[in-house]
Amino acid sequence: MNSSIGDCLKKIKIGVIGAGRWGKKHVDEYAKMNNVDLSWVSDLRQENLQLCKEKYNVTHLTEDYHELLSSDVDAVSVCTVNEQHFDVCRDALQAGKHVLVEKPLTLSSKTSKELVKIAKNNKRLLAVGHIFRFNNALIETKKRIQNNFFGDIYYLRLQWTALIYPDKPLDIIVDMMPHTFDIMNFLLDSWPTKITCFSKGFRNKKLDDTAYILCEFPHNVMTHTEISWTLPEKIRQVDLIGSKRCAKIQCLDQKVRIFENDESEQSLQIQPNNTLKDELSHFVNAIEQGSFVSNDGELGAKVVELIEHTQTSLKKAKTILL
């Protein structure tokens, strides 16, 4: 773009609250966008702020996110710890800022629904970092589901595993299920009607590190999810079983293998994309155009509600009917 033309275009002013491991990724992507002015970053650690100043030339840096919210930024990315999501998002929305917050939206369905209400009352966008609905492998699979390529969907099997030793107590269901519940909804265009959860702590009896979640959906569809911090390989895989064909979707490298009923196999030609870049661009473009986001607060609140039902199933050792 000609610099003089680009300078004449109004840029969306963005601030990032929380510049830790994931927040730095937001900073990096926003800094590359021609239609964004990354003008503010807030973080409690001076070394994170210094990096944003030196590497990305961010001019306004603060340890107090309220100072950022009192500025003229149009929108914020909230990348703080989960426990702070509600307070920071509430304050941002009430300050008139559009908000994109990393998953989960909050740690309770009650506070999640409250944020949705606040966003509506203030006529501001509330988006949640359900990044896999911007994954080209899943997007291409969804297109084929809609065209009846797989026939009737029988079930999905999702495997979300890695070798992790959490440095602080962390609920594996809260940590890993937001993505898998969102993927189920993205592919099936529906929500579970039943949830059953089994979980164990193998390395630490006080902290579950492996869980299996079974869900029933409308139209006789089932899903089976394995989440674990005990496997030595990071896996993000979705298997789709249909009456006509099956698919094995590798979400990390965005590869899809299709299996015919006669067991012949083909690979889809998919151009892998930068999912975070596309998610943030979707958010910025929606602000520019006054449109909606596909990963909105209502979606995020529903996912949090399902997490609560999963925890209830585990606690009561029973299937939860929704």
N, C-alpha and C positions, 0 to 999 in steps of 0.2 A: 504494500500500500504506500502511495506517496505520502511522505511525512506531513506535508502541509494539509492534505486532505484528512489524514488521520487525526491531526491535532484539532481540526474543526469539529470532529465528531464527539459527542458527549460520551464520556466513559463512565461506566458504573464504578462508583467508589466502594471498595471492599475492605473490610477489616477482618483479621483472623484472631480469634480468641483461643489461646492454647497453641503453642508452637513446639510441642513435643514431637515424638516420632511421627505421628500421623499428621499433626498440624503443619509440620515442615513440608509435607507433600502438598498440602493445600497452598501454602505460600509459594512453592515452586511452580505449581501449575498456573496460579493466578498471575504470577510475575511474567509469564510467557504470553498472556492474552492481550491482544491489541485493543479490545474494548473494555479493559479493566484497569482501574487505577488502584493498585494495592498500596493504600496510604497509611494503614495502621496495623500494628500487631501488638497483642497483649499476651504476656506470659509472666509467670512468677519467677522464672529463672533468668538471670542476667545474661548467661552465656547463650541462651536461645535468642534473646533479643539482639545481642551483639552479632550473632550469625545473620539474622535477618537484615541488619543494617549493612554489614560488610558484603554479604553475597548478593542481596536483592535490592539494596539501596532503599529500604523502607525508611521513610523520614520520621514517622511518628511511632514511638515505642513507649510502652507503659507496662508497669506491673499491675495496674488497677484497670480492669476492663470497663469500669464505669466511665473512666476518662475517654476511652474509645467510643463508648455509646453516646457520649455528649458531643461528639464530633459530627461532621457532615457526611459520614459514610452512609451509603444507601443500604448496605447489606453486610452481614457477617457470616463467617464460617465458625461454628462452635466445635472445637476439638479438645475440650477439657475432659477430665475424668468423668465417668458416668454419673457419679454422685452430684456433680455440679450442673448437669444438663438443664434441669428444671429451672433453677434460679437464674442462670445466665440467659437461657432462651426467653424466659418471662421478661426479664429486664430489657433484653434487646427488642422484643416485640412491642413492649410498652413504650420504648424509646422511638418507635416508628421505623425500625429496621427490618428488612427481610432477613430470614434466618435459614441457613442450612446447618443442621447438626448431625454429627456422626451418630451411628446407631449404638445402643438403642435410644429412642427418643428421650425417654426418662426411665426410671426404675420402677414405675407403677403405672397401671392403666389410668388411674384416677388423675395423676398429674399430667399424663400424656394428653388425655382428653381436655384437661384444663388449658394446656398450651394451644390445642386446636381451636378452642373457643376464643382465646385471647388473640390469636392470629386473625380469625374471622372478624372479631370486633374492631381490630385495628387495620383491617384490610391489607394485611401483609402476607407474603408467601412464607410458609413453613415447610421446608423440605428436610428429608431424613436420608442419611448416607447409606441407602440400600443399593450399593454400587453394582451388584451383579445383574440388576435389570438393565444395565448399560453394557453388558458383556456380549460381544458379537456372536459368540458360540450359542449362547442362550437365546439371543434375539432371532438367529436363523432357525433354531429349533422351534421356537414359538410360532414362527411363520408357517412352518410345516405342520404343526399341530392344528393350526387354524384352517389349513387346506386339506385336512384329513389324510395327510401323508402316512401317519402311523396307524390310522384306523381308530378303533376305540382304545382309549388309554386304560391299561390295566393297573399299573402302579409305577411309582417312582422310587428309586433307591438312591439315597444321598449319603455320601461319605465325606465328612469334614474332620480330618484328623491331622495331627502333627505331634512331634515330641516337644513338650513344653513343661517346664517346672515353674509355675507361677511364683513370682517373688513376693506376692501377698495373697491372702485369701480371695479367691475369685470363683464365682458361680459359673460352671462350664455351660450351663443352659443359657444364662444371660449373655455370656461371651460369644457363643457360637450359633445358637439357634435363630437369632434375628435374620441372618443371611438365608438360612435354609427355609424358614417359614416364608420369607419374601419370595424366594425362588419358586416354591410350591405355588404360591398365588400367581406369580408372573406366568408360569407355564400352564397352570390349570384354570386360571381365571375364576377361582373359587377359594373358599376357606374350609378348614376341617370341620366336621361335625362330631368327631370323637378324637380324643387324645389319650394315649397310654404311654407312660414313661417308666423306664427301668434305669437305675444308675448305681455305680459302685465307685469307691475310692480304693484303688489297688496299691498305690505307692504311699498314700497318706490317708489313714482311716477317717480323718476329720475333713477331708476335701475330696469330693467325687471328681474323678478324672476321666470317666468313661460313661456314656449314656446311650440308650437306644430309645427312640421315640417312634411310636406307631400312630398313624393318623388315618382316619376314614374320611372320605370326601363324598360329595354328591356324585351320582351316576356310577356308584359302585367302584370308585377309584380308591386305591390305598397308597400310602407312602411309608417308607421305612428309612429312618435317619440314624446313622452312627456318628456320634461325636466323641472324640477322644484326644487326650494329650499324651498318650502312651506310645503311639506308633512312630518309628524313626523317620518316616517320610511324610512331608507335607502333601496332603491329598485334598483336592476340592473337586469332587466328581459327582455327576448325576447320571444315573442309568434310567432310561425311559423304556418301559415295556408296553407295546401296543399290539393290537390284533393283526396288523399288517406288517409292521416293522418295529425294530428296537433301535435305540441310540445309546451310545456311551459318550458322555460329554465331559471333557477335561476342561474345567473352568479356568485353570491357571494359564495353560498355554493355548486355550481357546481352540481345541481340536474336537471334532465330532466324527465319530465312526458310526455308520449306519449298517445294520444287520437285517438282511431279508429273512423271511421264514425258512428259506432253503439254506440258510447259514452263509450265503455269500455276503461279502463285505465291501463297502466303499467308504471313502472319506469325503466329507463335504469340503469344498473350497471356501475357506473362511479367512478373511483378512483380520488378524488380531488387532484390537484397538486399545487405546489407553483409556480404560474405563473411568478412572478418576477425572481425567481431562474432560471426557464427554459428560460426566455427571455434573461437574462444575459449570461447563458451558451451557448445559441444559438449564441450570439454575439462573445463570446470568442472562441468557436469552429470554427466559420467562419474565424476568424483571424488565428488560428492555421492551418487550412486546406486550406486557400486561396480560400474559397468558398464565396457564396453570402448569404445575410440575407433575410428572407421573409418580414421583416418590414423595407424595405429600404427607402432611401430618396425620391425616386420618388413616393412611396406610401404616404409618409408623406406630400409631396408637393401637391399631388392631394387632400388630405383631407383638407389642408389649403385653396385650391382653392374652394372647396365645401362650406367651412365655409363662405368665402367671398360672394358666390352666395346666401347663406342663409341670410346673413346680407343685401344684396341688395334687396332680395325679401321682407324682413321686412320693409326696408326703403321706397321702392316704392309701397308697398302694392299690389304686383302682382306676378304671377308665372314666374319664370326664366327658360327659355328654354336653355338647354346646348347642 
